[in-house]
């Protein structure tokens, strides 16, 4: 009798085949692991994209939803503009005629010490990508006066004067005057005098003349310059500048 053959046959039978059911369990487990790994990769990729978008909005370009008609006709309610946050980062400062977004805390609104920081953080994150209205402390206005400027309203023809030069403002809302409320201010160094284009509907520096700071906005509070209109599609493109202040001289009298 061939005992070696018998042992070999017995050895082969001692390692049973997993069979279709075993292979099926193994296949299902493998697919489950692959699905979990794929889901994790998708989540990590999504998280990385969100972080990159937030960082881009924080330091380079930030979408900004226009919540009111104070800048009509230049900007409409519901417009989404793209704010260039690098415009004033490398020595440049806001110029007369620039449309800018700024934080009005301490100038246009008082600081709210009781604000919920968690709610503010969540709202700020949504607003930073243009998915929610900006915080109540964020404003978009046009720079009318910079540090040292003497701004007066109004001359005999109803125009604002900056450093004794009358300014014709083609961007004003049709039918609006330069201002129904007279004012005569000198802008401190490092500050800005801000006004909306829809003067009869804009709450701006004029309304805060009696407040601490006199309606002046510190340059350091400027978030950036409105350089592009990103929505609606029919009006997409770079924002239109203005040469309304081209003939305005410096406070000392020299013309630029």
C-alpha positions as CSV (number, residue, x, y, z in Angstrom):
1,X,0.0,0.0,0.0
2,X,1.2,3.4,-0.9
3,X,1.1,5.2,2.5
4,X,2.8,8.3,1.1
5,X,0.0,8.8,-1.4
6,X,-2.6,8.3,1.3
7,X,-1.0,10.9,3.5
8,X,-0.8,13.4,0.6
9,X,-4.5,12.9,-0.2
10,X,-5.4,13.4,3.5
11,X,-3.3,16.5,3.7
12,X,-5.0,18.1,0.7
13,X,-8.4,17.4,2.2
14,X,-7.5,18.9,5.5
15,X,-7.4,22.5,3.9
16,X,-11.0,22.8,2.8
17,X,-11.9,25.1,-0.1
18,X,-13.7,28.3,1.1
19,X,-16.3,27.7,-1.5
20,X,-18.5,30.3,-3.2
21,X,-20.0,31.5,0.1
22,X,-16.5,32.2,1.5
23,X,-15.3,33.9,-1.6
24,X,-18.5,36.0,-1.6
25,X,-17.9,37.2,2.0
26,X,-14.3,38.1,1.1
27,X,-15.4,40.0,-2.0
28,X,-18.1,42.0,0.0
29,X,-15.5,42.9,2.6
30,X,-13.1,44.1,0.0
31,X,-15.7,46.2,-1.7
32,X,-16.7,47.7,1.7
33,X,-13.1,48.6,2.6
34,X,-12.6,50.2,-0.9
35,X,-15.9,52.1,-0.5
36,X,-14.8,53.4,3.0
37,X,-11.4,54.5,1.6
38,X,-13.0,56.2,-1.4
39,X,-15.4,58.1,0.9
40,X,-12.6,59.2,3.1
41,X,-10.6,60.4,0.1
42,X,-13.7,62.4,-1.1
43,X,-14.2,63.9,2.4
44,X,-10.5,64.8,2.7
45,X,-10.6,66.3,-0.8
46,X,-13.7,68.3,-0.1
47,X,-12.3,69.5,3.2
48,X,-9.0,70.6,1.6
49,X,-11.0,72.4,-1.1
50,X,-13.0,74.3,1.5
51,X,-9.9,75.2,3.5
52,X,-8.2,76.4,0.3
53,X,-11.3,78.5,-0.7
54,X,-11.5,80.1,2.8
55,X,-7.8,80.9,2.7
56,X,-8.1,82.4,-0.8
57,X,-11.1,84.5,0.4
58,X,-9.2,85.6,3.5
59,X,-6.1,86.8,1.8
60,X,-6.7,87.3,-2.0
61,X,-10.2,87.6,-3.4
62,X,-13.4,87.7,-1.4
63,X,-16.9,87.4,-2.8
64,X,-19.2,90.0,-1.3
65,X,-23.0,89.9,-1.6
66,X,-24.6,93.4,-2.0
67,X,-27.4,93.6,0.5
68,X,-28.9,97.1,-0.2
69,X,-29.5,99.7,-2.8
70,X,-27.1,102.3,-1.3
71,X,-24.6,101.9,-4.2
72,X,-27.2,101.9,-7.1
73,X,-26.8,102.2,-10.0
74,X,-23.2,101.0,-9.8
75,X,-24.1,98.0,-7.7
76,X,-27.6,96.4,-7.5
77,X,-29.2,94.4,-4.6
78,X,-28.1,90.8,-4.9
79,X,-25.0,91.5,-7.0
80,X,-22.0,89.5,-6.0
81,X,-18.8,91.4,-6.3
82,X,-15.2,90.2,-6.0
83,X,-13.1,92.3,-3.6
84,X,-9.4,92.5,-4.3
85,X,-7.8,92.2,-0.8
86,X,-4.3,92.7,-2.2
87,X,-5.1,96.2,-3.6
88,X,-3.8,98.0,-0.6
89,X,-1.4,95.5,0.9
90,X,1.9,96.7,-0.6
91,X,2.0,100.4,0.2
92,X,-0.9,101.5,-1.9
93,X,-3.8,103.3,-0.3
94,X,-7.4,103.9,-1.3
95,X,-7.9,106.7,-3.8
96,X,-10.7,109.1,-4.4
97,X,-13.4,107.4,-6.5
98,X,-12.5,103.8,-5.4
99,X,-15.4,101.6,-4.4
100,X,-14.3,99.6,-1.3
101,X,-15.6,97.2,1.3
102,X,-14.7,98.1,4.9
103,X,-15.4,97.1,8.5
104,X,-17.4,99.9,10.0
105,X,-16.8,98.9,13.6
106,X,-16.0,102.0,15.6
107,X,-16.9,104.4,12.8
108,X,-20.3,103.4,11.2
109,X,-21.4,101.0,14.0
110,X,-20.5,100.7,17.6
111,X,-18.6,97.6,18.7
112,X,-21.0,94.9,19.9
113,X,-19.3,93.3,22.9
114,X,-22.2,90.9,23.5
115,X,-22.1,89.3,20.1
116,X,-22.0,85.5,20.0
117,X,-18.6,84.6,18.7
118,X,-19.7,81.1,17.4
119,X,-22.6,82.6,15.4
120,X,-20.3,85.3,14.1
121,X,-17.7,82.8,13.0
122,X,-20.2,80.7,11.1
123,X,-21.8,83.6,9.4
124,X,-18.4,85.1,8.6
125,X,-17.4,81.9,6.9
126,X,-20.5,81.8,4.8
127,X,-20.2,85.4,3.9
128,X,-16.6,85.0,3.0
129,X,-17.6,82.8,0.0
130,X,-20.6,84.9,-1.0
131,X,-23.2,82.4,0.4
132,X,-24.7,84.8,3.0
133,X,-25.2,88.5,3.5
134,X,-22.2,90.2,5.0
135,X,-21.9,91.0,8.6
136,X,-23.8,94.1,9.9
137,X,-20.4,95.8,10.3
138,X,-19.4,95.4,6.7
139,X,-20.1,98.2,4.2
140,X,-19.5,99.0,0.6
141,X,-19.1,102.7,-0.3
142,X,-17.2,105.0,-2.6
143,X,-14.1,107.0,-1.3
144,X,-14.8,110.7,-1.7
145,X,-12.1,112.1,0.5
146,X,-8.7,110.9,1.7
147,X,-6.4,112.0,4.4
148,X,-6.0,115.8,4.4
149,X,-8.8,116.5,2.0
150,X,-11.3,119.4,2.6
151,X,-14.7,118.1,1.5
152,X,-17.6,120.5,1.3
153,X,-21.2,120.2,0.2
154,X,-22.3,121.9,-1.8
155,X,-21.4,124.6,-4.4
156,X,-23.9,126.8,-6.2
157,X,-24.6,124.1,-8.7
158,X,-25.1,121.4,-6.0
159,X,-21.8,119.7,-6.5
160,X,-19.4,118.4,-3.9
161,X,-16.1,120.3,-3.7
162,X,-12.8,118.6,-2.7
163,X,-9.9,120.9,-2.0
164,X,-11.8,123.8,-3.6
165,X,-12.5,121.8,-6.8
166,X,-16.1,121.0,-7.8
167,X,-16.6,117.3,-8.7
168,X,-19.1,116.2,-11.3
169,X,-20.2,112.7,-10.3
170,X,-21.6,110.7,-13.2
171,X,-22.1,107.5,-11.1
172,X,-24.9,109.1,-9.0
173,X,-28.3,107.5,-9.0
174,X,-30.5,109.3,-11.6
175,X,-32.4,112.2,-10.0
176,X,-30.2,112.2,-6.8
177,X,-28.3,115.3,-5.8
178,X,-24.8,115.2,-4.4
179,X,-26.2,115.6,-0.9
180,X,-29.3,117.1,0.6
181,X,-27.5,117.6,3.9
182,X,-24.7,120.2,3.9
183,X,-21.3,119.4,5.4
184,X,-17.8,120.8,5.7
185,X,-15.1,118.4,6.8
186,X,-11.4,118.0,6.8
187,X,-10.4,114.3,6.6
188,X,-7.8,113.3,9.1
189,X,-4.6,111.6,8.0
190,X,-5.1,107.8,7.8
191,X,-8.9,108.2,7.4
192,X,-11.5,108.2,4.6
193,X,-14.7,110.1,3.9
194,X,-17.2,107.5,2.4
195,X,-20.5,108.0,0.5
196,X,-22.8,105.8,-1.4
197,X,-23.8,106.4,-5.0
198,X,-27.5,106.4,-4.2
199,X,-27.2,109.4,-1.9
200,X,-30.9,109.6,-0.9
201,X,-30.8,105.9,0.3
202,X,-27.2,105.7,1.6
203,X,-26.4,105.8,5.3
204,X,-22.7,106.9,5.1
205,X,-20.2,109.3,6.6
206,X,-22.7,112.2,6.5
207,X,-25.0,110.5,9.0
208,X,-22.2,110.1,11.6
209,X,-20.9,113.6,11.8
210,X,-21.9,113.9,15.4
211,X,-20.6,110.5,16.4
212,X,-17.1,109.8,17.8
213,X,-14.8,109.8,14.8
214,X,-17.1,112.1,12.8
215,X,-18.0,109.5,10.2
216,X,-14.3,109.0,9.2
217,X,-13.3,105.4,8.4
218,X,-9.7,104.4,9.3
219,X,-7.8,103.2,6.2
220,X,-6.7,100.1,8.2
221,X,-10.4,99.0,8.3
222,X,-10.6,98.7,4.6
223,X,-11.0,95.1,3.5
224,X,-10.3,95.7,-0.2
225,X,-11.3,97.3,-3.5
226,X,-14.3,96.2,-5.6
227,X,-12.5,95.2,-8.8
228,X,-15.0,92.7,-10.4
229,X,-18.6,92.0,-10.7
230,X,-19.1,88.2,-10.6
231,X,-22.9,88.0,-10.8
232,X,-25.4,88.3,-12.5
233,X,-23.9,86.9,-15.8
234,X,-25.3,89.7,-17.9
235,X,-23.1,92.2,-16.0
236,X,-20.0,90.1,-15.2
237,X,-16.7,91.9,-15.7
238,X,-14.3,94.4,-14.3
239,X,-15.8,97.2,-12.3
240,X,-15.9,100.6,-14.0
241,X,-13.5,103.2,-12.6
242,X,-14.2,106.9,-12.6
243,X,-12.1,110.0,-13.6
244,X,-14.5,112.3,-11.6
245,X,-11.6,113.3,-9.3
246,X,-8.9,113.7,-11.9
247,X,-8.8,117.4,-11.5
248,X,-8.8,117.5,-7.7
249,X,-5.6,118.8,-6.2
250,X,-3.8,118.0,-3.0
251,X,-4.8,119.8,0.2
252,X,-1.9,122.2,-0.4
253,X,-3.4,123.3,-3.8
254,X,-1.3,121.3,-6.3
255,X,-3.3,119.4,-8.9
256,X,-2.7,115.7,-9.6
